[in-house]
Amino acid sequence: MKVLVIGGGNMGLTYSEGMSKSPLLNRRKLMIQDLSPETQEKLRENPEFEVFDKLEDCLPSADIIFIAVKPYHCVELFEKMKSMVSDQQVFVSLMAGVTIDFIKDHLGVPKVVRTMPNLPAKVGLGVTSFTESEAVSRVELLMVRNLLDTTGESIHVETEKFIDKSTGISGSGPAYVFYFMNSMLEAAKKWAFQIMILKF
Ligand SMILES: NC(=O)c1ccc[n+]([C@@H]2O[C@H](COP(=O)([O-])OP(=O)(O)OC[C@H]3O[C@@H](n4cnc5c(N)ncnc54)[C@H](OP(=O)(O)O)[C@@H]3O)[C@@H](O)[C@H]2O)c1
């Protein structure tokens, strides 16, 4: 099975690192495509990745395609992808707030899995909720689930309503906790610095 990740930023890289070790890949390298030359250079340091600049060199041959760009980049991306996709491919979106119908309409494909990942996936402790369009078969869904599980645990939900709920709780929640912890750390550092100045 050939897996492609579009977008090698925070989430794309995190899921790529997890999935590249999956036996589902049958020792094939995981394909990643990103527009930025700096990101491509960094990605090439990992021997388990096959890194691409152009979609036409990787998209047509992929079976499962993960989309890990920011939601505001997706319309432009879908325009580029449209002429290279097929009805047999499964598209897995990591994008917050982009609905299955929107992806189906703009890409012109029937098989879409929508997920809500979270940052603890970076250390293998992620929780990813996911749901799918009608055209995705049980076998395909199982393969996607196995890939998602390489970063932690995945939870199947019946409808997108639950994806929206998990966006606020598990998707963005950890980031708020990290911001809060970071601001306490910064305050503590500032305070310690002031004490040092007063002492000397
Ligand atoms: N980070 C989180 O905690 C989190 C949690 C839940 C969901 N998500 C979702 O995950 C998705 C990715 O977020 P992120 O934090 O990983 O963003 P990110 O770090 O900005 O990564 C996105 C990557 O995609 C690249 N890109 C943009 N347009 C592209 C295109 N047309 N073709 C190929 N690559 C393209 C970007 O390159 P440039 O930098 O050159 O633009 C960047 O390397 C988002 O949709 C977000 O909603 C993130």
The ligand as an SDF file (V2000), in Angstrom:
LIG
                    3D

 48 52  0  0  0  0  0  0  0  0999 V2000
   -1.0440   21.4520   15.3530 N   0  0  0  0  0  0  0  0  0  0  0  0
   -2.0470   20.9000   16.0320 C   0  0  0  0  0  0  0  0  0  0  0  0
   -2.0210   20.7170   17.2660 O   0  0  0  0  0  0  0  0  0  0  0  0
   -3.2910   20.4290   15.3010 C   0  0  0  0  0  0  0  0  0  0  0  0
   -4.3010   19.7960   16.0290 C   0  0  0  0  0  0  0  0  0  0  0  0
   -5.4010   19.3500   15.3370 C   0  0  0  0  0  0  0  0  0  0  0  0
   -5.5050   19.5460   13.9580 C   0  0  0  0  0  0  0  0  0  0  0  0
   -4.5310   20.1710   13.2800 N   0  0  0  0  0  0  0  0  0  0  0  0
   -4.6700   20.3550   11.8290 C   0  0  0  0  0  0  0  0  0  0  0  0
   -3.5160   19.8530   11.1460 O   0  0  0  0  0  0  0  0  0  0  0  0
   -3.3290   20.5960    9.9370 C   0  0  0  0  0  0  0  0  0  0  0  0
   -1.8610   20.9560    9.8150 C   0  0  0  0  0  0  0  0  0  0  0  0
   -1.5070   21.8000   10.9050 O   0  0  0  0  0  0  0  0  0  0  0  0
    0.0120   22.0320   11.2910 P   0  0  0  0  0  0  0  0  0  0  0  0
    0.0150   22.6060   12.6510 O   0  0  0  0  0  0  0  0  0  0  0  0
    0.7850   20.7990   11.0020 O   0  0  0  0  0  0  0  0  0  0  0  0
    0.3960   23.1670   10.2040 O   0  0  0  0  0  0  0  0  0  0  0  0
    1.8480   23.5320    9.6380 P   0  0  0  0  0  0  0  0  0  0  0  0
    2.9010   23.1980   10.6550 O   0  0  0  0  0  0  0  0  0  0  0  0
    1.7570   24.9230    9.1150 O   0  0  0  0  0  0  0  0  0  0  0  0
    2.0360   22.5090    8.4310 O   0  0  0  0  0  0  0  0  0  0  0  0
    1.4060   22.6490    7.1880 C   0  0  0  0  0  0  0  0  0  0  0  0
    2.4450   22.3410    6.1210 C   0  0  0  0  0  0  0  0  0  0  0  0
    1.8000   22.2670    4.8460 O   0  0  0  0  0  0  0  0  0  0  0  0
    2.5930   22.9800    3.9060 C   0  0  0  0  0  0  0  0  0  0  0  0
    1.7380   23.3890    2.7710 N   0  0  0  0  0  0  0  0  0  0  0  0
    0.9520   24.4700    2.6410 C   0  0  0  0  0  0  0  0  0  0  0  0
    0.3170   24.4600    1.4480 N   0  0  0  0  0  0  0  0  0  0  0  0
    0.7330   23.3390    0.8130 C   0  0  0  0  0  0  0  0  0  0  0  0
    0.4520   22.7600   -0.4550 C   0  0  0  0  0  0  0  0  0  0  0  0
   -0.3880   23.3610   -1.3260 N   0  0  0  0  0  0  0  0  0  0  0  0
    1.0460   21.6060   -0.7970 N   0  0  0  0  0  0  0  0  0  0  0  0
    1.8950   20.9900    0.0650 C   0  0  0  0  0  0  0  0  0  0  0  0
    2.2240   21.4890    1.2900 N   0  0  0  0  0  0  0  0  0  0  0  0
    1.6400   22.6400    1.6530 C   0  0  0  0  0  0  0  0  0  0  0  0
    3.1430   24.1220    4.6970 C   0  0  0  0  0  0  0  0  0  0  0  0
    4.2270   24.7330    4.0360 O   0  0  0  0  0  0  0  0  0  0  0  0
    4.5400   26.3120    4.3310 P   0  0  0  0  0  0  0  0  0  0  0  0
    4.9860   26.3780    5.7520 O   0  0  0  0  0  0  0  0  0  0  0  0
    5.6110   26.6090    3.3390 O   0  0  0  0  0  0  0  0  0  0  0  0
    3.2430   27.0380    4.0880 O   0  0  0  0  0  0  0  0  0  0  0  0
    3.5350   23.4170    5.9950 C   0  0  0  0  0  0  0  0  0  0  0  0
    4.8000   22.7920    5.8870 O   0  0  0  0  0  0  0  0  0  0  0  0
   -4.2200   21.8280   10.0120 C   0  0  0  0  0  0  0  0  0  0  0  0
   -5.2360   21.7230    9.0520 O   0  0  0  0  0  0  0  0  0  0  0  0
   -4.7830   21.8100   11.4160 C   0  0  0  0  0  0  0  0  0  0  0  0
   -6.1390   22.2320   11.4410 O   0  0  0  0  0  0  0  0  0  0  0  0
   -3.4060   20.6230   13.9140 C   0  0  0  0  0  0  0  0  0  0  0  0
  1  2  1  0
  2  3  2  0
  2  4  1  0
  4  5  1  0
  4 48  2  0
  5  6  2  0
  6  7  1  0
  7  8  2  0
  8  9  1  0
  8 48  1  0
  9 10  1  0
  9 46  1  0
 10 11  1  0
 11 12  1  0
 11 44  1  0
 12 13  1  0
 13 14  1  0
 14 15  2  0
 14 16  1  0
 14 17  1  0
 17 18  1  0
 18 19  2  0
 18 20  1  0
 18 21  1  0
 21 22  1  0
 22 23  1  0
 23 24  1  0
 23 42  1  0
 24 25  1  0
 25 26  1  0
 25 36  1  0
 26 27  1  0
 26 35  1  0
 27 28  2  0
 28 29  1  0
 29 30  1  0
 29 35  2  0
 30 31  1  0
 30 32  2  0
 32 33  1  0
 33 34  2  0
 34 35  1  0
 36 37  1  0
 36 42  1  0
 37 38  1  0
 38 39  2  0
 38 40  1  0
 38 41  1  0
 42 43  1  0
 44 45  1  0
 44 46  1  0
 46 47  1  0
M  CHG  2   8   1  16  -1
M  END
$$$$
